[in-house]
Amino acid sequence: MKHLFFIISFTCLVHFFGHSQTFTFSPNSSETIQNQENIHLHESFSATLQPLSDSTYDKPIYTRIQPSRELDKVSLGLGIGQDYGLLGLNLCVYPQRNIGLFAGVGYAIAGAGYNVGTKIRFVAKETKANVIPSALLMYGYNGVIAVQGASQYNKFFYGTTMGFSLDVYPNGARSGGGFWSFGLLIPFRSSEVQNYIDNLKKNHNIEFKNELWPVTFSIGYRFILD
Protein backbone atom coordinates (compact mmCIF):
# COMPACT_ATOMS: atom_id res chain seq x y z
CA MET A 1 0.00 0.00 0.00
CA LYS A 2 2.87 2.33 0.83
CA HIS A 3 4.55 1.50 -2.49
CA LEU A 4 1.35 2.26 -4.39
CA PHE A 5 1.17 5.68 -2.70
CA PHE A 6 4.71 6.51 -3.88
CA ILE A 7 3.92 5.52 -7.43
CA ILE A 8 0.77 7.68 -7.47
CA SER A 9 2.72 10.60 -6.01
CA PHE A 10 5.41 10.29 -8.69
CA THR A 11 2.86 10.24 -11.50
CA CYS A 12 1.03 13.31 -10.26
CA LEU A 13 4.20 15.30 -9.79
CA VAL A 14 5.46 14.53 -13.29
CA HIS A 15 2.12 15.48 -14.80
CA PHE A 16 1.96 18.69 -12.76
CA PHE A 17 5.46 20.00 -13.33
CA GLY A 18 5.81 18.89 -16.96
CA HIS A 19 9.36 19.57 -18.13
CA SER A 20 10.65 20.74 -14.76
CA GLN A 21 12.28 17.28 -14.41
CA THR A 22 11.41 17.01 -10.66
CA PHE A 23 10.77 13.35 -9.89
CA THR A 24 9.72 11.29 -6.84
CA PHE A 25 11.57 7.97 -7.00
CA SER A 26 9.99 4.71 -5.90
CA PRO A 27 12.45 2.10 -4.61
CA ASN A 28 10.72 -0.77 -6.39
CA SER A 29 9.92 0.94 -9.69
CA SER A 30 13.29 2.32 -10.79
CA GLU A 31 12.86 0.92 -14.31
CA THR A 32 9.53 2.66 -14.77
CA ILE A 33 10.90 5.92 -13.40
CA GLN A 34 13.96 5.68 -15.61
CA ASN A 35 11.85 5.21 -18.74
CA GLN A 36 9.67 8.22 -17.91
CA GLU A 37 12.72 10.30 -17.13
CA ASN A 38 14.19 9.43 -20.49
CA ILE A 39 10.98 10.45 -22.21
CA HIS A 40 10.85 13.81 -20.49
CA LEU A 41 14.54 14.49 -20.99
CA HIS A 42 14.18 13.73 -24.69
CA GLU A 43 11.27 16.15 -25.00
CA SER A 44 13.20 18.86 -23.13
CA PHE A 45 16.29 18.59 -25.34
CA SER A 46 14.28 18.48 -28.54
CA ALA A 47 12.66 21.76 -27.60
CA THR A 48 15.73 23.66 -26.45
CA LEU A 49 18.79 22.31 -28.31
CA GLN A 50 19.02 22.96 -32.05
CA PRO A 51 22.64 22.43 -33.06
CA LEU A 52 23.82 24.19 -36.25
CA SER A 53 24.56 22.06 -39.25
CA ASP A 54 28.21 21.69 -40.20
CA SER A 55 27.28 22.98 -43.66
CA THR A 56 26.83 26.44 -42.12
CA TYR A 57 30.59 26.68 -41.70
CA ASP A 58 31.53 24.82 -44.85
CA LYS A 59 30.14 27.36 -47.33
CA PRO A 60 33.03 29.22 -49.03
CA ILE A 61 33.04 33.01 -49.22
CA TYR A 62 34.14 34.40 -52.57
CA THR A 63 35.60 37.92 -52.88
CA ARG A 64 36.37 39.37 -56.29
CA ILE A 65 39.32 41.72 -56.26
CA GLN A 66 39.45 43.96 -59.33
CA PRO A 67 42.95 45.22 -60.14
CA SER A 68 43.60 48.95 -60.48
CA ARG A 69 43.64 50.40 -63.96
CA GLU A 70 46.89 50.76 -65.85
CA LEU A 71 46.48 54.18 -67.43
CA ASP A 72 47.68 54.96 -70.93
CA LYS A 73 50.86 57.00 -71.32
CA VAL A 74 50.78 57.52 -75.09
CA SER A 75 47.73 57.38 -77.36
CA LEU A 76 46.87 58.33 -80.92
CA GLY A 77 43.32 59.40 -81.71
CA LEU A 78 41.27 59.66 -84.87
CA GLY A 79 38.25 61.91 -84.60
CA ILE A 80 36.35 65.10 -85.27
CA GLY A 81 36.54 68.35 -83.30
CA GLN A 82 38.92 71.21 -82.59
CA ASP A 83 41.36 69.01 -80.69
CA TYR A 84 41.61 66.88 -83.88
CA GLY A 85 42.09 69.87 -86.19
CA LEU A 86 38.37 69.46 -87.00
CA LEU A 87 38.77 66.16 -88.87
CA GLY A 88 42.10 64.50 -88.23
CA LEU A 89 44.55 63.05 -85.72
CA ASN A 90 45.50 63.80 -82.14
CA LEU A 91 48.63 62.56 -80.35
CA CYS A 92 48.66 62.71 -76.54
CA VAL A 93 51.65 61.96 -74.28
CA TYR A 94 51.59 61.88 -70.46
CA PRO A 95 54.99 62.83 -68.99
CA GLN A 96 53.23 62.69 -65.60
CA ARG A 97 50.46 60.25 -64.73
CA ASN A 98 47.67 62.85 -64.70
CA ILE A 99 49.11 65.63 -66.89
CA GLY A 100 49.28 65.12 -70.64
CA LEU A 101 50.42 67.16 -73.64
CA PHE A 102 48.69 66.82 -76.98
CA ALA A 103 48.75 68.10 -80.54
CA GLY A 104 46.04 67.73 -83.14
CA VAL A 105 46.04 68.43 -86.86
CA GLY A 106 43.44 67.86 -89.54
CA TYR A 107 41.34 69.18 -92.36
CA ALA A 108 39.21 72.19 -91.38
CA ILE A 109 37.29 73.01 -94.61
CA ALA A 110 39.32 76.11 -95.43
CA GLY A 111 42.68 74.31 -95.01
CA ALA A 112 44.71 72.62 -92.32
CA GLY A 113 43.69 73.28 -88.75
CA TYR A 114 45.69 72.58 -85.62
CA ASN A 115 45.55 72.80 -81.84
CA VAL A 116 48.12 72.12 -79.13
CA GLY A 117 47.42 71.96 -75.42
CA THR A 118 47.34 70.10 -72.14
CA LYS A 119 44.99 67.50 -70.72
CA ILE A 120 44.60 67.04 -66.96
CA ARG A 121 43.08 63.76 -65.78
CA PHE A 122 41.03 63.67 -62.58
CA VAL A 123 41.91 60.21 -61.35
CA ALA A 124 43.12 58.72 -58.07
CA LYS A 125 46.47 57.02 -57.68
CA GLU A 126 44.79 53.63 -57.94
CA THR A 127 41.52 53.47 -59.87
CA LYS A 128 39.25 50.79 -61.24
CA ALA A 129 36.98 53.26 -63.07
CA ASN A 130 36.11 52.73 -66.74
CA VAL A 131 35.21 56.42 -67.23
CA ILE A 132 37.85 59.07 -66.51
CA PRO A 133 37.10 62.84 -66.70
CA SER A 134 39.67 65.40 -67.84
CA ALA A 135 40.04 69.16 -68.27
CA LEU A 136 41.36 70.55 -71.56
CA LEU A 137 43.23 73.76 -72.31
CA MET A 138 44.48 74.39 -75.84
CA TYR A 139 45.61 77.03 -78.30
CA GLY A 140 45.02 76.95 -82.03
CA TYR A 141 42.24 77.53 -84.48
CA ASN A 142 38.87 78.15 -82.82
CA GLY A 143 37.01 79.61 -85.77
CA VAL A 144 37.15 79.31 -89.53
CA ILE A 145 35.34 81.16 -92.30
CA ALA A 146 34.96 79.27 -95.58
CA VAL A 147 33.21 81.00 -98.48
CA GLN A 148 31.99 78.70 -101.23
CA GLY A 149 33.14 79.83 -104.69
CA ALA A 150 35.28 82.62 -103.23
CA SER A 151 38.14 80.92 -101.39
CA GLN A 152 40.07 84.22 -101.27
CA TYR A 153 37.83 85.15 -98.35
CA ASN A 154 38.57 82.00 -96.38
CA LYS A 155 40.19 82.73 -93.07
CA PHE A 156 41.29 81.01 -89.86
CA PHE A 157 41.04 82.59 -86.42
CA TYR A 158 43.23 81.50 -83.53
CA GLY A 159 42.82 81.69 -79.79
CA THR A 160 42.33 79.81 -76.56
CA THR A 161 39.82 77.03 -76.03
CA MET A 162 38.89 75.35 -72.76
CA GLY A 163 36.83 72.26 -72.26
CA PHE A 164 36.00 69.01 -70.57
CA SER A 165 36.31 65.43 -71.78
CA LEU A 166 35.36 61.90 -70.79
CA ASP A 167 37.54 58.92 -71.68
CA VAL A 168 35.57 55.68 -71.77
CA TYR A 169 37.58 52.47 -71.50
CA PRO A 170 35.50 49.47 -72.63
CA ASN A 171 36.16 46.28 -70.65
CA GLY A 172 39.26 47.67 -68.96
CA ALA A 173 41.39 48.47 -72.00
CA ARG A 174 45.14 48.14 -71.54
CA SER A 175 48.17 48.69 -73.72
CA GLY A 176 47.42 47.64 -77.28
CA GLY A 177 43.69 48.35 -76.89
CA GLY A 178 41.74 51.54 -77.30
CA PHE A 179 39.04 53.76 -75.85
CA TRP A 180 36.52 56.44 -76.78
CA SER A 181 36.95 60.10 -75.92
CA PHE A 182 34.11 62.65 -75.82
CA GLY A 183 34.68 66.38 -75.39
CA LEU A 184 32.76 69.60 -74.82
CA LEU A 185 34.75 72.71 -75.82
CA ILE A 186 34.29 76.44 -75.30
CA PRO A 187 36.31 78.61 -77.72
CA PHE A 188 37.21 82.15 -76.63
CA ARG A 189 36.99 84.18 -79.84
CA SER A 190 38.00 87.81 -80.19
CA SER A 191 35.77 90.49 -81.71
CA GLU A 192 37.87 90.15 -84.88
CA VAL A 193 35.78 87.16 -85.90
CA GLN A 194 32.45 88.96 -85.84
CA ASN A 195 33.96 92.10 -87.46
CA TYR A 196 35.19 89.99 -90.37
CA ILE A 197 31.79 88.37 -90.82
CA ASP A 198 30.05 91.77 -90.78
CA ASN A 199 32.51 93.09 -93.34
CA LEU A 200 31.85 90.20 -95.74
CA LYS A 201 28.10 90.69 -95.42
CA LYS A 202 28.16 94.43 -95.89
CA ASN A 203 30.92 95.02 -98.42
CA HIS A 204 31.01 91.76 -100.39
CA ASN A 205 27.37 90.70 -100.34
CA ILE A 206 28.22 87.34 -98.90
CA GLU A 207 25.38 85.49 -97.24
CA PHE A 208 26.07 83.22 -94.29
CA LYS A 209 23.81 80.19 -93.89
CA ASN A 210 25.03 79.32 -90.40
CA GLU A 211 26.76 81.00 -87.49
CA LEU A 212 29.78 79.94 -85.49
CA TRP A 213 28.78 77.85 -82.49
CA PRO A 214 29.63 79.24 -79.02
CA VAL A 215 30.15 75.64 -77.83
CA THR A 216 31.63 72.82 -79.89
CA PHE A 217 31.94 69.08 -79.43
CA SER A 218 34.50 66.43 -80.23
CA ILE A 219 34.48 62.68 -80.47
CA GLY A 220 37.27 60.28 -81.29
CA TYR A 221 38.61 56.80 -80.85
CA ARG A 222 42.07 56.56 -79.34
CA PHE A 223 44.57 53.75 -79.82
CA ILE A 224 46.81 53.07 -76.81
CA LEU A 225 50.45 52.98 -77.89
CA ASP A 226 51.96 52.71 -74.41
Backbone hydrogen bonds, N-H to C=O, Kabsch-Sander energy under -0.5 kcal/mol:
donor,donor_aa,acceptor,acceptor_aa,energy
5,F,1,M,-1.7
6,F,2,K,-1.7
7,I,3,H,-2.0
8,I,4,L,-2.2
9,S,5,F,-2.3
10,F,6,F,-2.4
11,T,7,I,-2.1
12,C,8,I,-2.1
13,L,9,S,-2.1
14,V,10,F,-2.2
15,H,11,T,-2.1
16,F,12,C,-2.3
17,F,13,L,-2.6
18,G,14,V,-1.5
20,S,17,F,-1.5
21,Q,18,G,-0.6
23,F,21,Q,-0.6
25,F,23,F,-0.6
29,S,26,S,-1.5
33,I,29,S,-2.4
34,Q,30,S,-2.5
35,N,31,E,-2.0
36,Q,32,T,-2.1
37,E,33,I,-2.6
38,N,34,Q,-2.3
39,I,35,N,-1.8
40,H,36,Q,-2.5
41,L,37,E,-2.9
42,H,38,N,-2.2
43,E,39,I,-2.1
44,S,40,H,-2.2
45,F,41,L,-2.5
46,S,42,H,-2.2
47,A,43,E,-1.0
48,T,44,S,-1.3
49,L,45,F,-2.6
50,Q,48,T,-0.6
56,T,53,S,-1.7
57,Y,54,D,-1.2
58,D,54,D,-0.7
59,K,55,S,-0.9
62,Y,60,P,-0.6
65,I,63,T,-0.6
66,Q,64,R,-0.7
69,R,127,T,-5.1
71,L,69,R,-0.9
75,S,92,C,-2.2
76,L,223,F,-2.3
77,G,90,N,-3.5
78,L,221,Y,-2.3
79,G,88,G,-2.1
80,I,219,I,-2.4
81,G,86,L,-2.5
84,Y,81,G,-1.7
85,G,82,Q,-2.1
86,L,81,G,-3.1
87,L,85,G,-1.3
87,L,107,Y,-0.7
88,G,79,G,-1.8
89,L,105,V,-2.3
90,N,77,G,-2.0
91,L,103,A,-2.5
92,C,75,S,-2.6
93,V,101,L,-2.8
94,Y,73,K,-2.8
96,Q,99,I,-1.4
99,I,96,Q,-1.0
100,G,98,N,-0.5
100,G,119,K,-3.2
101,L,93,V,-3.2
102,F,117,G,-2.4
103,A,91,L,-1.8
104,G,115,N,-3.1
105,V,89,L,-1.9
106,G,113,G,-2.2
107,Y,87,L,-2.4
108,A,106,G,-0.5
108,A,111,G,-3.4
110,A,108,A,-3.2
113,G,106,G,-2.7
115,N,104,G,-2.0
116,V,139,Y,-2.5
117,G,102,F,-2.2
118,T,137,L,-2.7
119,K,100,G,-2.4
120,I,135,A,-2.5
121,R,98,N,-2.8
121,R,119,K,-0.6
122,F,133,P,-2.5
123,V,121,R,-1.0
132,I,167,D,-2.5
134,S,165,S,-2.3
135,A,120,I,-2.2
136,L,163,G,-2.3
137,L,118,T,-2.0
138,M,161,T,-2.6
139,Y,116,V,-3.0
140,G,159,G,-2.0
141,Y,114,Y,-2.2
142,N,157,F,-2.4
143,G,157,F,-1.1
145,I,155,K,-3.1
146,A,144,V,-0.5
148,Q,146,A,-0.6
150,A,147,V,-1.5
153,Y,150,A,-2.1
154,N,151,S,-1.7
155,K,145,I,-2.4
157,F,143,G,-2.9
159,G,140,G,-2.6
160,T,188,F,-0.5
161,T,138,M,-2.4
162,M,186,I,-2.1
163,G,136,L,-2.0
164,F,184,L,-2.3
165,S,134,S,-2.5
166,L,182,F,-2.7
167,D,132,I,-2.6
168,V,166,L,-0.6
168,V,180,W,-3.2
169,Y,130,N,-3.3
169,Y,167,D,-0.6
172,G,169,Y,-1.0
176,G,224,I,-1.0
177,G,174,R,-2.5
179,F,222,R,-2.0
180,W,168,V,-2.1
181,S,220,G,-2.6
182,F,166,L,-2.5
183,G,218,S,-2.8
184,L,164,F,-2.9
185,L,216,T,-3.0
186,I,162,M,-3.7
188,F,160,T,-2.9
189,R,187,P,-0.9
193,V,190,S,-1.3
194,Q,190,S,-0.6
195,N,191,S,-2.3
196,Y,192,E,-2.0
197,I,193,V,-1.9
198,D,194,Q,-2.4
199,N,195,N,-1.9
200,L,196,Y,-2.1
201,K,197,I,-2.0
202,K,198,D,-2.4
203,N,199,N,-2.7
204,H,199,N,-0.5
204,H,200,L,-1.1
206,I,200,L,-2.0
207,E,205,N,-0.5
209,K,207,E,-0.5
216,T,185,L,-2.5
218,S,183,G,-2.1
219,I,80,I,-2.1
220,G,181,S,-2.0
221,Y,78,L,-2.2
222,R,179,F,-3.2
223,F,76,L,-3.2
224,I,177,G,-2.1
224,I,222,R,-0.5
225,L,74,V,-2.6
225,L,223,F,-0.6
226,D,74,V,-1.7
